[in-house]
């Protein structure tokens, strides 16, 4: 029996206002809008992909029963967290300072390999982390 490949392709983000969410994810975060489809009077699907990602996010109506703002802990990974933070600030995103874990506590500044983070919320309160990955060899 051949083992199946499993790929995470789409995460549905529960939001209260589709147009506001689309603006935030596309204009402020810079995600590419792949689809904006009014499937029916009760269902709209807006799929957006972070640059360089194999996984998209979808916001819309008629998609999930989750409360807007209930998605916590989604994580993006970048090559340069300082440059990514400056880009987000320049786009008007309220993003935390860069911090890292040290002895179980959050400490200001960059940490070691895989240990530099910043955080932000979308307009509904869905929470995101951004982590810096080590440079490719």
N, C-alpha and C positions, 0 to 999 in steps of 0.2 A: 504494500500500500504506500503510495506517495504522500508524503506530508504536504499539506496545503500551506501556501504562503498567506499570511494574514497582514494586511496593510491598513493602517488607520488613515482614512481618506477624508472624512468630514466629521466635524464636531458641531452639533447644534447648540447655539448660544441663545438662551431665553431672554427676550427683550420686550419692552412695552411699546416701543415706537420704532418701527422698521426703518423709516427714513432717517431718523436721528442715529440709529445704530449703523446704518449704511454709511452715513457721513463720517462718523467716528472711525470706523474700521478702514474705510477707503481713503478719506481725506486726511485724517489725523494720524493713523497708524501706517498708511501707505499700502494697505492690502489691495490687490488687483481684484476688481469686480469681474467674476467669471460669468455669473448668471443673475439676472433680475427678472423673474418671471411671475406674472400674476396667473396662477394655475386655475383659480376660480374666484368667485366673489369673496370666499372665506379663506383662501390660501394664497400666500405670496411667498416666494422663495428667493432669497438673495444670498448667493454663494460667493465668498471672497477668499483669496489665497495670499498669505504672507509671501513677500518676495523670496524665492529660493526654497519654498516649502513644498513638500509632497502632500500636505494635509491642509484642507480648507476649513473655514468656518461658515456656517449657514445661519442666517437670522431670517425670521419671517413670521407669518401668521399661520395658524393651523398645523404647526409642526410638532410641538411637544406640549405637555401639560405642566412642565416645570415653571416655577415662579420666576419672573424677570429678576435678574440679579442673583440667582441661586447657584450659578456656576462658579466654583472656586478652585483655584490651583492650576489653571491652565498655564502652560509654560512655553515660552519662545526661547530660542537659543541663537546667540549672535557671536560673531568673531571679535568684535570690539565693543564692549559694554559702554565705555565712555563716549564713543562716537554715536552709538545707538541712543544713549540718554540725551545727548545734545540734539539729535534729530527729533526725538519725541518732544522735547521742550520747545524746539523751533516750530513744531506742528501744533503746539498748544495743549499737549497732553500733560496732566498733572501726575508726574512720576516721582517716585521716592528717590532719595539719595542712593548711591551705590553702597551696598553693605555685604557682609559675609558672616558666616557662622564661625564662632570661636568658643570652644568649651560649652557649646549648647546655647549660646546667646548671640543675638545679632549685634555686630560691631560695625561702625562706619568704615567705609573704604573697601578697596579690592582685597580679595583673599587669594589663596593659592589656586591651583588648577581645579576647574569646575566649582569654584567657591566665590563667585562674584555675582551679585543679584541686584535687581531693582524691581519695583512693583508699581502697578497702576490698576485702576478700575475703569470699566467702561461706564457710560452714563447711567446704566441701570444698577451698577454695583457688582457686576461680574468681575472677579479678580484674576489678574494675570501676573505672572512672574517672568522676568527676562533674565537669563543666565548666560554668562560668557563661557564659551567652550575654549579649550586650548588650541593654539595654532596647529595647523596641519603640518606634518613632517615633510 
